[in-house]
Amino acid sequence: MNIKILLAAAGIVASLAGLYTYHNIAAANNSNKEEIAYRQEMGNLICDIKEYGQEHGKGDFFIIANGGAGLMESNEMFPEEDCDKMKAHLDGVMVESVNYGWDMAMDNPTPVEDQEIFHDLLAEAKKSGVVPLVLDYCREKPETQKSYREDRDYGYLGWVSARRDLDRLPKEAPNNNNDRACTKLSQAKNYLVLLNPEAFSSKESYIASLAASNYDLLIIDAYYGDSMLTPQDVARLQYKPGGSRRLVASYMSVGEAEDYRPYWQPKWKTNPPDWMWIANGDWEGNYRVRYWSKDWQKMLMGSPQSYLDQILAAGFDGAFLDVIDVFYAFEDIANQ
């Protein structure tokens, strides 16, 4: 497939299939016409986060980019040298709805032509040593089983969620259950994403339920309610019930600001800072950001109160970077 066509199509795919779809892009202001290499800037941010995590946290701190499949190939907007550097810093890349969950609908099969785009991009990830993760959305057993078969055949690390809100712990054992230790992402046989713990009656119930699961990789939020998980909480989650080690990664949005995070200031809704762009019409309280802004990046890392520094202080093994694909929206505006 022609790479330019593939990457253009991938922008449409990302907007439809991910947790975040862009909305009312035409309402963006003229400052979005800046001369910015949007892909390159996102690649640079990924590299900076990885290097910062390893320097200030664990030397084997890992990162997973959700919505980052479009960065797996270079083009005129993302030179090969920069693309290769970014992939060398990246440990995993996640794509949602490769098999099911298309257009935000449970059990809805993804069109074949769009699956092919995903497969081409994830093949590039595998070729570069980046672990390809797939998250599908299914409730029906036949679709769930088929999703796991497809992931296995393509060599993807897959998980199927029965809930779009990612707020429940499945009752059944993990697919491809594994009792052995998992100390790096490439060793993972299964994983869980649980980003909304509101269904749990207390933090203790939440932590105990996760600790009792047998997943190799837990992708969770660093907060329960308004409180950051403690190093003791994270350490408890880093071991499976049988005592073997597993990985725990914290959610971290780099492409959107969220009004329920500690860094948020209420005045921003009426007097937004320069780094804030537009509201995400599909997710209330989320605001797309100019992620290349140094002021935004200072909120992500560089001080004890910044997002990544708190994740590192809590002892997480890695970070799950979300809304990576916001660069597509900026490119669309620039091309109008």
Secondary structure by P-SEA (a helix, b strand, c coil): ccaaaaaaaaaaaaacccccccccccccccccccccaaaaaaaaaaaaaaaaaaacccccbbbbbccccccccccccccaaaaaaaaaaccccccccccccccccccccccaaaaaaaaaaaaaaaaacbbbbbbbbbccaaaaaaaaaaaaaaccbbbbbcccccccccccccccccccccccccccccccccccccccccaaaaaaaaaaccccbbbbbcccccccccaaaaaaacccccbbbbbbbbbbbccccccccccccccccccccccccccccccccbbbcccccaaaaaaaccccccaaaaaaaacccccccccccaaaaaaaaaac
